[in-house]
Amino acid sequence: MQATWEEIFKVRAYDVDFKDRLKVSSIFNYMQDIASAHAVNLHCGFEDLQRLDLFWVLSWIKVEFNSFPHFEDKIKIKTWAKGRYKLFALRDFLLYDEQDNIFCRAASAWLMLNSKSKRITDIKNLQILFPYQSDMHALEDMPEKIKYENKRESIYERSVSYTDIDLNLHVNNAKYVEYLMNCYPLEFHDGNSLKSITMSFNSEMKYEEVIEICVNKTPGDLNLHYVEGVNKSTVKQAFQALIKWNNKI
């Protein structure tokens, strides 16, 4: 078992937006890929858990951005299991550009679910001695509920389709990032970029269910926005997000 895990990713054309900035959803995909690879090394990867009718789900994440790499750049990602908190498995990430500068930091919390009952399983039941790096912090934030009670504006609705579904037959976390980024017109993205994003993934969305995306600005801070996705079939929140924007980037 390796306590930390590193991989190099090359930014492809489909990973960047119209301004040649690495898309936030691509960053989420990269982090998911390297977390999966490290989980295999720790004997709790997809196939290991599948034999036990278990699987990992991302429950909460906070990501801070300093800059965004470009097409054909090579980036390095480092990740490690930080510890346990309640029923969460904590994992941090550091992302480096070609000059070895940190351009992104992330802290995340994962839950292990039973694939048949969809109930949470305590990770201590795996009886694995994980090499936790409890003193290493990309960010020191801990998972917490996102509370927001102000009125939201419905922006759009869409049906969950084939390309949204992952191995576990529900919407992948990076797809939710795409949903919320599509709340904003091209002109907004032309003059703004993300400074930070905090997301909670609250309930699953399945094939052909309809999600409604709602957004509102936080009173007193026009650069801090709240976005949520609501399952129109169950009326449950699929995700919540607080996103902080930079101007004229």
N, C-alpha and C positions, 0 to 999 in steps of 0.2 A: 504493500500500500504506500502511495506517495501522499505526503501531507499537503502539498500544493501541486497544481497542474497548470502547465503552460502550453499554449498552441499559437501558431502563426496563421493568420487569415489574410488572404488577398482580396481587396475590395473589387468586386465585379461590377459591370455596368448596371446590372439590375439591382445592385445594392445602394445606389445613390439616387438622389432626387434631381429635379431639373436645374438646380443650382450647383450640382456636383458636390453635394454634401452627403455623407453616409447617412442613410435613413435610420430613424430611431427603431423602426420595426426590424431592420437588418441587424442592429446592435442586439436587440432582444433575441433574434434567431442565433446569432453568434454565441451569446451567453448560454442559451439553452443547449447548443451543441457541445460546448466545452464542459458544462455541468454534467451532461449525459456521459461524456467520455470519462470524466473523473469518477462518476458514480460506478462505471464498469470497473475501473481500477480498484474501487473500494468494495467491490463485490455486492453492490446494490443497484446495478444497472437495470435496464429494461428487461432483459431476459432473466436475470436473477429474480426480479420481483414478479415477473409474469408467472413463473413456476409456483409462486406463493399466492397468486391471484391478487397481487398488489401493484400499485403504480404511483409515481410521484406526480403531484400537481403544484404549480406555483401559486401561492396564496397571496403574497404581498411582495412588493419590490419598490425600492427608491433608487433612482439613478440621477446623478449629477453630471453635467456636460461642461467641459471647458472649451472644446472645439470639435470639429467634425472632419475626419479624413476624407480623401477624395478617391475617385476612380483610379485603380491600379496601385494604390498605396498598400503597403503591408503593415498590418497591425498585430501586436502581441496581446494576448489576453491571459491573465493569471487569475486563478480561482482557488478557493479553499473552503472546507467545511469549518465553520466557526464555532459551532456548538448547538446545544438544544435550548429552546425556550418554550415552556409549556409543551404543546404537541408539535411545535415547529422545528424543522431542521434549518439552521441558519447557514447561509452561504454568501460569501462576498466575492467581488470581482474588481480587478484593476485592468484598464485597457490603455495600452501604450501606442504612440505613433512611431513613425520610422526614426525619429530623433530620440526615442526612448522617453518622451514626455508623457505623463499621464493625461489623457484627454477625457477620460470617463471613469467614474467610480460608482459602484452599485452594492447595495445590501439587499438580500432577499430572504424570504421565509417560505419553506416548502412543507407540504403535508403529504403523508402517505395514506392512500385510500385503498380499500378493498374493492376490486373490480366488479364483484358481484353485488355486494350490499351497498357500495358507495359510501361506506362509513369510514371515518378516520381511524387509522391504526397507529398506536404509539410506536415510534421508531425503535424504542428500547427492546421491543419484541423481536427485532432482527438478531439481537445478541451479537452485534458486531462492535468491536472496539475501534471506533472511528478516530483517526488522528486529528482531533480538533485543534485548531489554531485560535484559541480563545483570546489571545492578546494581540492578534492581527486584525486591524479594522480598515477596510476601504472607506466605510462610513460607520458611524457609531449609532445610527438610528435603529430602533427596534420596531417590529411589526405592531401596528395599532390600527384601530378602526378609523376610517375617514368619516367624520361627522359633518354634514352639511344640510341645513334646513331651509335655505332660501329658495325662491322660485326658480325652476329651470325652464329653459326654452327648448322645445323639441326641434331638432335640426333636420333629422331624416330618419327613415326606417329602411331596413333591408332584411331580406330573407337569407338565412344561413345556407350557403351552397357548398358544392363539392370541394372547392379549393380552400374552404375555411376549416375543414375537418381534419383532425390529426389521427395518430395511431389509436388514441383512446376514444375516438368517435365523438369528440366534442371540439368546440372552437379553441384553437391554439392561442396562447397569450399574445404572441406577436400580431395575430389578426386583430385582436382588440385594440392594439396600438394603431394599426392601420385605420380601424373604424374611427377612433377619436381624432387622428390627424386629418381625416377626411371631413371633419366638422368645419374646417377652415378653408376659405377660398384661396386660390393660387396667389392672389395679391397679398394676402396676409402672410403666407409662407415666404414670399419674396422679401418681405421686410422684417421678418422675425425668425428666431430659432429658439429651440428649447434650452432653458437653463437647468431645469430639473423636472422630474416627473415621479410622482408617487402613485402606485396603483394597488388596489385590492381586487382580487378575483373572487367573487362571492358565490356564484352558482353557475353551473354549466349551461351552455347553449348547444342544442343538437341540430342535426340536419333539418332544414325547412322551417325551423322556428324563426320567428320574426323578432328582431332586436330594434328598439327605439333608442336613438342617441340623443341625449339632452345635454345642454351646456349652459353655464352661467359664470359671470365674472364675480370674483369675491369682492364684496363691498370694501372700499378703502384701498384696494390694490388692483388696478386695472390690468396688471400683467400676470395676476394669479387667477387661473380659471379652474372651475370645477366641471368635470365631464362624467356622465354616467351612462351605462347601457342597461336598458330594462327589457327583460324577456316579456314580450306582449302576450305570450301564452300562459305563463305562470305568474306574471306581474312581480317577479323577483328581480332584484338587481343582479345583473350578470357581472358588472365591474363598476368600480368607482375610480376616479383619477383626479389628482390635484396637479396642475401643470403650471410651471413658472416660465414665462417667456422673456427672452432678450429682444430688444428693439434693434432694427437696422443692422442685421448680421448677414 
